[in-house]
Amino acid sequence: MAGPFRYVTPVEPQNATGRTARVYGQLAEDFGMARMAVFLTLSPSPEVQAATWAMLRESLLAGSAPRTDKEVVALGVSMANQCPFCVAAHTTLLHATGDHRLAETVARGDTPADPTHAALLTWAKAPSEGTWHPVSQDAWDVGGQDARHAGAQDARQAGGQDAGPVGGAPAGPYPVEHAHEYIGTALAFHFINRMASALLTDNLMPAGLQRSRLVRSVGGRVMSRAVRRRLRVGTSLALVADLPAGPEPDWAAGTPVGAAYAALEVAATAGGELLAGGARDGGGDARAVVVGVVEAWDGSPLPMDTAWLDGPLAALPADERPGARLALLTALAPYRVTDADVAAWRGSKTDEDLVRLCAFGAITATKRVEALITAQERADAPTTAARRGEAPTAVPERADAPTRAARRGEDPSVETITGERS
């Protein structure tokens, strides 16, 4: 496969029609280029491509939170997920914001001098490193009050206590009124990193030129005009308005980010249809095994080998194992997807099928990260109902999720996956 594309022949912008052509049009207008490798490799599945673009645009590109701050989050998540392609891209985009020193500081693995950027970087890396903790108030206050966050800080301290997130969104190292943009950016890149690592090579540019500081800096300057533009929120939602969507998440309900995430969740989860969906005699449900293994993951990197796959896959019929393996690798170790893994499942299946199956793995992991983020950040915060003196409302489980009883013991093939640092 030529260029950065490992397994997919993209729909080129000049040949695109319908939804795909409209996505490329928005990419060219809002990002400054139509030929973005990630969206080219997603193009065989117009629904996944459009929903991914909507999520990226509404969280990272649009909104009122500083673009530089959100690029720090995108870069931190990409570093934690070990996605060289995305690390190179967002180092360049940090250059495009004009903060060249910050871009290279983060790229070297050093701590930014600005306490806000340092806190955001720690926050962004934490779920994938298995060390998730809310940033402390002391860390928030290091170096004095940042004027960008003054209003949120006042809200947090109203009445001498943490007033909790606005609109039910978790608190974090950002103004609470911008929580949906920061959480949305983090989750967008947990999804995109996995798709890029599974389906693209590591090279953003020919011959690895992205490793040159000069090239990154020059590339950033070329893109600076597009990056510094203020975009109208919600424009991408027209691309997914006719797609099925689930409920918007609490942390982004009523925002374009929430609508985009709801569309992406459904579009990507639908790829699970490519796995066996019902139990068989002597076998198991491949889709449920994938979901169960990911839901047991604690957010830590997994061992360098793939022995952790052996137990869950052993319970499945032999013909179901390649698909479940590919979905699980995309979810939890996408940089370990090999040509043999793809070939073992693919057979006569199409590029669209491959994109959709990988999207299923990627969104399953993204939903797990969402749960880790929101559960930890809410642990010490009163719920919106509690602050109002109301009784809490029970939240039903999603219809397509395995029951808690099933996850706890009815399916013996699902083991607790606790990552070990390599």
Secondary structure in CASP SS format (residue, H / E / C, confidence):
PFRMAT SS
TARGET T0000
AUTHOR 0000-0000-0000
METHOD secondary structure of the structure
MODEL  1
M C 1.00
A C 1.00
G C 1.00
P C 1.00
F E 1.00
R C 1.00
Y C 1.00
V C 1.00
T C 1.00
P C 1.00
V C 1.00
E C 1.00
P H 1.00
Q H 1.00
N H 1.00
A C 1.00
T C 1.00
G H 1.00
R H 1.00
T H 1.00
A H 1.00
R H 1.00
V H 1.00
Y H 1.00
G H 1.00
Q H 1.00
L H 1.00
A H 1.00
E H 1.00
D H 1.00
F H 1.00
G C 1.00
M C 1.00
A C 1.00
R C 1.00
M C 1.00
A H 1.00
V H 1.00
F H 1.00
L H 1.00
T H 1.00
L H 1.00
S C 1.00
P C 1.00
S C 1.00
P H 1.00
E H 1.00
V H 1.00
Q H 1.00
A H 1.00
A H 1.00
T H 1.00
W H 1.00
A H 1.00
M H 1.00
L H 1.00
R H 1.00
E H 1.00
S H 1.00
L H 1.00
L H 1.00
A C 1.00
G C 1.00
S C 1.00
A C 1.00
P C 1.00
R H 1.00
T H 1.00
D H 1.00
K H 1.00
E H 1.00
V H 1.00
V H 1.00
A H 1.00
L H 1.00
G H 1.00
V H 1.00
S H 1.00
M H 1.00
A H 1.00
N C 1.00
Q C 1.00
C C 1.00
P H 1.00
F H 1.00
C H 1.00
V H 1.00
A H 1.00
A H 1.00
H H 1.00
T H 1.00
T H 1.00
L H 1.00
L H 1.00
H H 1.00
A H 1.00
T C 1.00
G C 1.00
D C 1.00
H H 1.00
R H 1.00
L H 1.00
A H 1.00
E H 1.00
T H 1.00
V H 1.00
A H 1.00
R C 1.00
G C 1.00
D C 1.00
T C 1.00
P C 1.00
A C 1.00
D C 1.00
P H 1.00
T H 1.00
H H 1.00
A H 1.00
A H 1.00
L H 1.00
L H 1.00
T H 1.00
W H 1.00
A H 1.00
K H 1.00
A C 1.00
P H 1.00
S H 1.00
E H 1.00
G C 1.00
T C 1.00
W C 1.00
H C 1.00
P C 1.00
V C 1.00
S C 1.00
Q H 1.00
D H 1.00
A H 1.00
W H 1.00
D H 1.00
V C 1.00
G C 1.00
G C 1.00
Q C 1.00
D C 1.00
A H 1.00
R H 1.00
H H 1.00
A H 1.00
G H 1.00
A H 1.00
Q H 1.00
D H 1.00
A H 1.00
R H 1.00
Q H 1.00
A H 1.00
G H 1.00
G H 1.00
Q C 1.00
D C 1.00
A C 1.00
G C 1.00
P C 1.00
V H 1.00
G H 1.00
G H 1.00
A C 1.00
P C 1.00
A C 1.00
G C 1.00
P C 1.00
Y C 1.00
P C 1.00
V H 1.00
E H 1.00
H H 1.00
A H 1.00
H H 1.00
E H 1.00
Y H 1.00
I H 1.00
G H 1.00
T H 1.00
A H 1.00
L H 1.00
A H 1.00
F H 1.00
H H 1.00
F H 1.00
I H 1.00
N H 1.00
R H 1.00
M H 1.00
A H 1.00
S H 1.00
A H 1.00
L H 1.00
L E 1.00
T C 1.00
D C 1.00
N C 1.00
L C 1.00
M C 1.00
P H 1.00
A H 1.00
G H 1.00
L H 1.00
Q H 1.00
R H 1.00
S C 1.00
R H 1.00
L H 1.00
V H 1.00
R H 1.00
S H 1.00
V H 1.00
G H 1.00
G H 1.00
R H 1.00
V H 1.00
M H 1.00
S H 1.00
R H 1.00
A H 1.00
V H 1.00
R C 1.00
R C 1.00
R C 1.00
L C 1.00
R C 1.00
V C 1.00
G C 1.00
T H 1.00
S H 1.00
L H 1.00
A H 1.00
L H 1.00
V C 1.00
A C 1.00
D C 1.00
L C 1.00
P C 1.00
A C 1.00
G C 1.00
P C 1.00
E C 1.00
P C 1.00
D H 1.00
W H 1.00
A H 1.00
A C 1.00
G C 1.00
T C 1.00
P H 1.00
V H 1.00
G H 1.00
A H 1.00
A H 1.00
Y H 1.00
A H 1.00
A H 1.00
L H 1.00
E H 1.00
V H 1.00
A H 1.00
A H 1.00
T H 1.00
A H 1.00
G H 1.00
G H 1.00
E H 1.00
L H 1.00
L C 1.00
A C 1.00
G C 1.00
G C 1.00
A C 1.00
R C 1.00
D C 1.00
G C 1.00
G C 1.00
G C 1.00
D C 1.00
A H 1.00
R H 1.00
A H 1.00
V H 1.00
V H 1.00
V H 1.00
G H 1.00
V H 1.00
V H 1.00
E H 1.00
A C 1.00
W C 1.00
D C 1.00
G C 1.00
S C 1.00
P C 1.00
L C 1.00
P C 1.00
M C 1.00
D C 1.00
T C 1.00
A H 1.00
W H 1.00
L H 1.00
D H 1.00
G H 1.00
P H 1.00
L H 1.00
A H 1.00
A C 1.00
L C 1.00
P C 1.00
A H 1.00
D H 1.00
E H 1.00
R H 1.00
P H 1.00
G H 1.00
A H 1.00
R H 1.00
L H 1.00
A H 1.00
L H 1.00
L H 1.00
T H 1.00
A H 1.00
L H 1.00
A C 1.00
P H 1.00
Y H 1.00
R H 1.00
V C 1.00
T C 1.00
D H 1.00
A H 1.00
D H 1.00
V H 1.00
A H 1.00
A H 1.00
W H 1.00
R H 1.00
G C 1.00
S C 1.00
K C 1.00
T C 1.00
D H 1.00
E H 1.00
D H 1.00
L H 1.00
V H 1.00
R H 1.00
L H 1.00
C H 1.00
A H 1.00
F H 1.00
G H 1.00
A H 1.00
I H 1.00
T H 1.00
A H 1.00
T H 1.00
K H 1.00
R H 1.00
V H 1.00
E H 1.00
A H 1.00
L H 1.00
I H 1.00
T H 1.00
A H 1.00
Q H 1.00
E H 1.00
R H 1.00
A C 1.00
D C 1.00
A C 1.00
P C 1.00
T C 1.00
T H 1.00
A H 1.00
A H 1.00
R H 1.00
R H 1.00
G C 1.00
E C 1.00
A C 1.00
P C 1.00
T C 1.00
A C 1.00
V C 1.00
P C 1.00
E C 1.00
R C 1.00
A C 1.00
D C 1.00
A C 1.00
P C 1.00
T C 1.00
R H 1.00
A H 1.00
A H 1.00
R H 1.00
R H 1.00
G H 1.00
E H 1.00
D C 1.00
P C 1.00
S C 1.00
V C 1.00
E C 1.00
T C 1.00
I C 1.00
T C 1.00
G C 1.00
E C 1.00
R C 1.00
S C 1.00
END
